[in-house]
């Protein structure tokens, strides 16, 4: 940020690189996992349109969380709280109902 041509240029440059490269890639990676859970197997070439649809939906959801929150920080904090709560509830369910008592 201290290099020429200045911090404003680099801020917009990094935002463009992140938005154009990293966010869609993260959405596509998440979409592959969602499709694997949806199909019950790893998606193949035949499933590419559905994976792409999941990627667009995931990317759109991420944009909507940031776009429609009053403050970006608060919106992300609430979204992360929900994600952590869902993950912990899922892990507790798996731990209580799918792990044999002898493993406990």
KOLNU-445591 format. One record per residue: residue in one letter; x, y, z of N, C-alpha, C in turn; residue number from 1. Coordinates in Angstrom, 3 decimals. Atoms other than C-alpha are relative to their C-alpha. Layout:
N
+------+----------+----------+----------+----------+----------+----------+----------+----------+----------+------+
| resn |       nX |       nY |       nZ |      caX |      caY |      caZ |       cX |       cY |       cZ | resi |
+------+----------+----------+----------+----------+----------+----------+----------+----------+----------+------+
|    a |        X |        Y |        Z |        X |        Y |        Z |        X |        Y |        Z |  NUM |
...
+------+----------+----------+----------+----------+----------+----------+----------+----------+----------+------+
This chain:
104
+------+----------+----------+----------+----------+----------+----------+----------+----------+----------+------+
| resn |       nX |       nY |       nZ |      caX |      caY |      caZ |       cX |       cY |       cZ | resi |
+------+----------+----------+----------+----------+----------+----------+----------+----------+----------+------+
|    x |    0.821 |   -1.194 |    0.000 |    0.000 |    0.000 |    0.000 |    0.869 |    1.264 |    0.000 |    1 |
|    x |   -0.876 |   -1.178 |   -0.060 |    2.980 |    2.320 |    0.466 |    0.727 |    0.249 |   -1.310 |    2 |
|    x |   -0.704 |   -0.152 |    1.279 |    4.368 |    1.759 |   -3.019 |   -0.783 |    0.912 |   -0.934 |    3 |
|    x |    0.651 |   -0.830 |    1.008 |    3.642 |    4.030 |   -5.932 |   -0.895 |   -0.882 |   -0.843 |    4 |
|    x |    0.582 |   -1.336 |    0.096 |    1.092 |    4.907 |   -7.324 |   -0.841 |    0.423 |    1.196 |    5 |
|    x |    0.709 |   -0.461 |   -1.187 |   -0.485 |    5.080 |   -3.862 |   -0.982 |   -1.037 |    0.535 |    6 |
|    x |    0.837 |    0.982 |   -0.689 |   -2.784 |    3.336 |   -1.427 |   -1.369 |   -0.166 |   -0.653 |    7 |
|    x |    1.311 |    0.140 |    0.654 |   -6.026 |    4.080 |   -3.312 |    0.079 |   -0.950 |   -1.184 |    8 |
|    x |   -0.165 |    0.892 |    1.148 |   -4.741 |    2.395 |   -6.452 |    0.114 |   -1.446 |    0.457 |    9 |
|    x |   -0.216 |    1.377 |   -0.446 |   -3.559 |   -0.674 |   -4.560 |   -1.231 |   -0.580 |    0.686 |   10 |
|    x |    1.234 |    0.493 |   -0.621 |   -6.784 |   -0.920 |   -2.559 |   -0.966 |   -0.488 |   -1.075 |   11 |
|    x |    0.898 |    0.419 |    1.080 |   -8.860 |   -1.026 |   -5.750 |    0.568 |   -1.179 |   -0.780 |   12 |
|    x |   -0.638 |    1.117 |    0.706 |   -6.344 |   -3.351 |   -7.421 |   -0.224 |   -1.308 |    0.756 |   13 |
|    x |    0.172 |    1.229 |   -0.787 |   -6.482 |   -5.876 |   -4.579 |   -1.457 |   -0.426 |    0.089 |   14 |
|    x |    1.427 |    0.338 |    0.005 |  -10.278 |   -5.663 |   -4.406 |   -0.397 |   -0.659 |   -1.314 |   15 |
|    x |    0.322 |    0.583 |    1.308 |  -10.495 |   -6.372 |   -8.140 |    0.567 |   -1.398 |   -0.135 |   16 |
|    x |   -0.615 |    1.327 |    0.075 |   -8.093 |   -9.303 |   -7.886 |   -0.763 |   -0.987 |    0.884 |   17 |
|    x |    0.744 |    0.880 |   -0.905 |   -9.932 |  -10.758 |   -4.883 |   -1.375 |   -0.331 |   -0.561 |   18 |
|    x |    1.355 |    0.222 |    0.494 |  -13.372 |  -10.291 |   -6.404 |    0.007 |   -0.832 |   -1.279 |   19 |
|    x |   -0.029 |    0.697 |    1.288 |  -12.382 |  -11.563 |   -9.840 |    0.615 |   -1.381 |    0.040 |   20 |
|    x |   -0.690 |    1.280 |   -0.014 |  -10.290 |  -14.510 |   -8.778 |   -0.307 |   -0.893 |    1.180 |   21 |
|    x |    0.102 |    0.841 |   -1.187 |  -10.613 |  -15.680 |   -5.228 |   -1.438 |   -0.351 |    0.352 |   22 |
|    x |    1.383 |    0.291 |   -0.399 |  -14.344 |  -15.357 |   -4.485 |   -0.655 |   -1.038 |   -0.890 |   23 |
|    x |    0.611 |    1.056 |    0.831 |  -15.512 |  -17.333 |   -7.534 |    0.660 |   -1.363 |    0.218 |   24 |
|    x |   -0.677 |    1.281 |   -0.229 |  -12.874 |  -19.983 |   -6.858 |   -0.461 |   -0.629 |    1.311 |   25 |
|    x |    0.499 |    0.523 |   -1.276 |  -13.986 |  -20.337 |   -3.254 |   -1.425 |   -0.510 |   -0.145 |   26 |
|    x |    1.377 |    0.433 |    0.217 |  -17.608 |  -20.546 |   -4.363 |   -0.034 |   -1.317 |   -0.767 |   27 |
|    x |   -0.046 |    1.245 |    0.776 |  -16.732 |  -23.262 |   -6.907 |    0.486 |   -1.160 |    0.856 |   28 |
|    x |   -0.480 |    1.052 |   -0.891 |  -14.818 |  -25.225 |   -4.292 |   -1.100 |   -0.432 |    0.966 |   29 |
|    x |    1.117 |    0.323 |   -0.887 |  -17.733 |  -25.011 |   -1.870 |   -1.110 |   -0.713 |   -0.763 |   30 |
|    x |    1.046 |    0.629 |    0.812 |  -20.116 |  -25.949 |   -4.692 |    0.314 |   -1.465 |   -0.273 |   31 |
|    x |   -0.377 |    1.396 |    0.201 |  -18.167 |  -29.138 |   -5.326 |   -0.343 |   -0.829 |    1.231 |   32 |
|    x |    0.349 |    0.708 |   -1.237 |  -18.579 |  -30.128 |   -1.671 |   -1.518 |   -0.110 |    0.165 |   33 |
|    x |    1.460 |    0.036 |   -0.094 |  -22.278 |  -29.205 |   -1.744 |   -0.564 |   -1.032 |   -0.971 |   34 |
|    x |    0.478 |    0.969 |    0.993 |  -22.792 |  -31.233 |   -4.931 |    0.314 |   -1.426 |    0.431 |   35 |
|    x |   -0.344 |    1.339 |   -0.485 |  -20.962 |  -34.211 |   -3.410 |   -0.983 |   -0.443 |    1.080 |   36 |
|    x |    0.988 |    0.341 |   -1.028 |  -23.309 |  -34.077 |   -0.409 |   -1.380 |   -0.221 |   -0.629 |   37 |
|    x |    1.298 |    0.101 |    0.665 |  -26.323 |  -33.609 |   -2.710 |   -0.136 |   -1.329 |   -0.747 |   38 |
|    x |    0.039 |    1.223 |    0.801 |  -25.442 |  -36.543 |   -5.003 |    0.370 |   -1.247 |    0.797 |   39 |
|    x |   -0.456 |    1.146 |   -0.775 |  -23.927 |  -38.761 |   -2.317 |    1.251 |   -0.624 |   -0.587 |   40 |
|    x |   -1.238 |    0.459 |    0.645 |  -20.790 |  -39.146 |   -4.437 |    0.723 |    1.230 |   -0.544 |   41 |
|    x |   -0.734 |   -1.111 |    0.607 |  -18.104 |  -37.003 |   -6.002 |   -0.600 |    0.320 |   -1.367 |   42 |
|    x |    0.580 |   -0.343 |    1.297 |  -19.539 |  -35.075 |   -8.959 |    1.003 |   -0.207 |   -1.125 |   43 |
|    x |   -0.835 |    0.207 |    1.176 |  -18.221 |  -35.923 |  -12.395 |   -0.307 |    1.034 |   -1.070 |   44 |
|    x |    0.209 |   -0.931 |    1.106 |  -18.254 |  -34.213 |  -15.775 |   -1.476 |    0.165 |   -0.343 |   45 |
|    x |    1.432 |   -0.052 |    0.312 |  -21.922 |  -35.062 |  -16.263 |   -0.723 |    0.963 |    0.951 |   46 |
|    x |    0.642 |   -0.831 |   -1.022 |  -22.773 |  -33.123 |  -13.080 |    0.462 |    1.449 |   -0.032 |   47 |
|    x |   -0.568 |   -1.350 |    0.048 |  -20.946 |  -29.944 |  -14.143 |   -1.056 |    1.104 |    0.014 |   48 |
|    x |    0.999 |   -1.091 |   -0.071 |  -24.116 |  -27.874 |  -14.792 |   -0.575 |    0.199 |    1.403 |   49 |
|    x |    0.540 |   -0.118 |   -1.353 |  -25.457 |  -28.633 |  -11.318 |    1.043 |    0.607 |    0.942 |   50 |
|    x |   -1.067 |   -0.576 |   -0.822 |  -22.087 |  -27.850 |   -9.703 |    0.109 |    1.495 |   -0.286 |   51 |
|    x |   -0.049 |   -1.409 |    0.372 |  -22.026 |  -24.563 |  -11.623 |   -1.169 |    0.764 |    0.628 |   52 |
|    x |    1.161 |   -0.627 |   -0.631 |  -25.525 |  -23.773 |  -10.356 |    0.228 |    0.193 |    1.495 |   53 |
|    x |   -0.336 |   -0.129 |   -1.418 |  -24.415 |  -24.457 |   -6.777 |    1.040 |    1.099 |    0.211 |   54 |
|    x |   -1.034 |   -1.040 |   -0.117 |  -21.373 |  -22.211 |   -7.361 |   -0.611 |    1.385 |   -0.125 |   55 |
|    x |    0.661 |   -1.297 |    0.151 |  -23.545 |  -19.338 |   -8.606 |   -0.835 |    0.327 |    1.235 |   56 |
|    x |    0.828 |   -0.222 |   -1.185 |  -25.909 |  -19.771 |   -5.663 |    0.860 |    0.344 |    1.213 |   57 |
|    x |   -0.897 |   -0.271 |   -1.123 |  -23.041 |  -19.851 |   -3.156 |    0.604 |    1.392 |   -0.115 |   58 |
|    x |   -0.571 |   -1.324 |    0.228 |  -21.408 |  -16.786 |   -4.694 |   -1.059 |    1.080 |    0.229 |   59 |
|    x |    1.079 |   -0.964 |   -0.194 |  -24.755 |  -14.974 |   -4.772 |   -0.361 |    0.178 |    1.461 |   60 |
|    x |    0.288 |   -0.084 |   -1.428 |  -25.414 |  -15.806 |   -1.134 |    1.066 |    0.819 |    0.726 |   61 |
|    x |   -1.085 |   -0.770 |   -0.624 |  -22.006 |  -14.425 |   -0.134 |   -0.129 |    1.489 |   -0.327 |   62 |
|    x |    0.173 |   -1.404 |    0.394 |  -22.607 |  -11.226 |   -2.098 |   -1.210 |    0.603 |    0.721 |   63 |
|    x |    1.202 |   -0.503 |   -0.664 |  -26.103 |  -10.884 |   -0.603 |    0.254 |    0.286 |    1.473 |   64 |
|    x |   -0.307 |   -0.224 |   -1.421 |  -24.783 |  -11.232 |    2.956 |    0.749 |    1.314 |    0.176 |   65 |
|    x |   -0.790 |   -1.223 |   -0.105 |  -22.270 |   -8.449 |    2.375 |   -0.804 |    1.214 |   -0.486 |   66 |
|    x |    0.705 |   -1.120 |    0.612 |  -24.572 |   -6.294 |    0.239 |   -1.173 |    0.506 |    0.832 |   67 |
|    x |    1.221 |   -0.398 |   -0.681 |  -27.711 |   -6.302 |    2.357 |    0.153 |    0.160 |    1.508 |   68 |
|    x |   -0.223 |   -0.268 |   -1.418 |  -26.152 |   -6.128 |    5.805 |    0.172 |    1.493 |    0.212 |   69 |
|    x |   -0.140 |   -1.444 |   -0.255 |  -26.286 |   -2.688 |    7.426 |    1.469 |    0.393 |    0.043 |   70 |
|    x |   -1.449 |   -0.196 |   -0.040 |  -22.602 |   -2.858 |    8.258 |    0.620 |   -1.326 |   -0.392 |   71 |
|    x |   -0.599 |    1.227 |    0.507 |  -20.370 |   -5.366 |    6.535 |    0.514 |   -0.856 |    1.148 |   72 |
|    x |   -0.554 |    0.755 |   -1.117 |  -18.628 |   -6.357 |    9.758 |   -1.097 |   -0.722 |    0.774 |   73 |
|    x |    1.098 |    0.610 |   -0.760 |  -21.918 |   -6.974 |   11.577 |   -0.652 |   -1.135 |   -0.780 |   74 |
|    x |    0.612 |    1.046 |    0.830 |  -23.363 |   -8.952 |    8.655 |    0.876 |   -1.251 |   -0.030 |   75 |
|    x |   -0.907 |    1.157 |    0.012 |  -20.276 |  -11.167 |    8.449 |    0.070 |   -0.669 |    1.363 |   76 |
|    x |   -0.025 |    0.570 |   -1.345 |  -20.228 |  -11.609 |   12.219 |   -1.224 |   -0.877 |    0.240 |   77 |
|    x |    1.222 |    0.789 |   -0.167 |  -23.843 |  -12.798 |   12.222 |    0.028 |   -1.263 |   -0.856 |   78 |
|    x |   -0.076 |    1.164 |    0.879 |  -23.255 |  -15.105 |    9.251 |    0.969 |   -1.039 |    0.568 |   79 |
|    x |   -0.960 |    0.934 |   -0.587 |  -20.198 |  -16.628 |   10.919 |   -0.561 |   -0.645 |    1.263 |   80 |
|    x |    0.621 |    0.573 |   -1.190 |  -22.125 |  -17.095 |   14.169 |   -0.955 |   -1.128 |   -0.387 |   81 |
|    x |    0.932 |    1.035 |    0.464 |  -24.823 |  -19.022 |   12.300 |    0.763 |   -1.213 |   -0.509 |   82 |
|    x |   -0.786 |    1.133 |    0.528 |  -22.226 |  -21.134 |   10.479 |    0.633 |   -0.817 |    1.115 |   83 |
|    x |   -0.621 |    0.715 |   -1.116 |  -20.394 |  -21.996 |   13.704 |   -1.051 |   -0.770 |    0.788 |   84 |
|    x |    1.064 |    0.681 |   -0.737 |  -23.676 |  -22.839 |   15.460 |   -0.476 |   -1.242 |   -0.749 |   85 |
|    x |    0.442 |    1.152 |    0.799 |  -24.768 |  -25.130 |   12.607 |    1.060 |   -1.099 |    0.012 |   86 |
|    x |   -1.083 |    0.989 |    0.007 |  -21.378 |  -26.850 |   12.458 |    0.091 |   -0.706 |    1.350 |   87 |
|    x |   -0.076 |    0.622 |   -1.327 |  -21.272 |  -27.417 |   16.234 |   -1.205 |   -0.886 |    0.280 |   88 |
|    x |    1.194 |    0.837 |   -0.180 |  -24.855 |  -28.710 |   16.267 |    0.122 |   -1.295 |   -0.798 |   89 |
|    x |   -0.198 |    1.193 |    0.819 |  -24.035 |  -31.101 |   13.426 |    1.014 |   -0.945 |    0.646 |   90 |
|    x |   -1.021 |    0.844 |   -0.627 |  -20.898 |  -32.346 |   15.156 |   -0.516 |   -0.644 |    1.285 |   91 |
|    x |    0.588 |    0.577 |   -1.213 |  -22.788 |  -32.832 |   18.421 |   -0.969 |   -1.123 |   -0.352 |   92 |
|    x |    0.920 |    1.041 |    0.452 |  -25.488 |  -34.795 |   16.575 |    0.756 |   -1.246 |   -0.435 |   93 |
|    x |   -0.795 |    1.141 |    0.467 |  -22.925 |  -36.997 |   14.861 |    0.659 |   -0.696 |    1.177 |   94 |
|    x |   -0.693 |    0.563 |   -1.153 |  -21.035 |  -37.471 |   18.105 |   -0.948 |   -0.789 |    0.896 |   95 |
|    x |    0.936 |    0.658 |   -0.914 |  -24.097 |  -38.399 |   20.153 |   -0.705 |   -1.206 |   -0.619 |   96 |
|    x |    0.851 |    1.024 |    0.593 |  -25.994 |  -40.548 |   17.671 |    0.702 |   -0.939 |   -0.975 |   97 |
|    x |   -0.654 |    0.852 |    0.992 |  -23.425 |  -42.034 |   15.303 |    1.316 |   -0.593 |    0.476 |   98 |
|    x |   -1.237 |    0.549 |   -0.543 |  -20.395 |  -42.741 |   17.462 |   -0.374 |   -1.047 |    1.034 |   99 |
|    x |    0.347 |    1.044 |   -0.942 |  -20.614 |  -46.055 |   19.293 |    0.471 |    0.332 |    1.434 |  100 |
|    x |   -0.367 |   -0.301 |   -1.400 |  -20.513 |  -45.914 |   23.122 |    1.405 |   -0.475 |    0.372 |  101 |
|    x |   -1.355 |    0.493 |   -0.360 |  -17.299 |  -47.960 |   23.238 |    1.082 |    0.983 |   -0.426 |  102 |
|    x |   -0.968 |   -1.011 |    0.436 |  -15.503 |  -45.161 |   21.374 |    0.050 |    1.148 |    1.001 |  103 |
|    x |    0.042 |   -1.055 |   -1.005 |  -16.630 |  -42.660 |   24.016 |    0.915 |   -0.375 |    1.158 |  104 |
+------+----------+----------+----------+----------+----------+----------+----------+----------+----------+------+
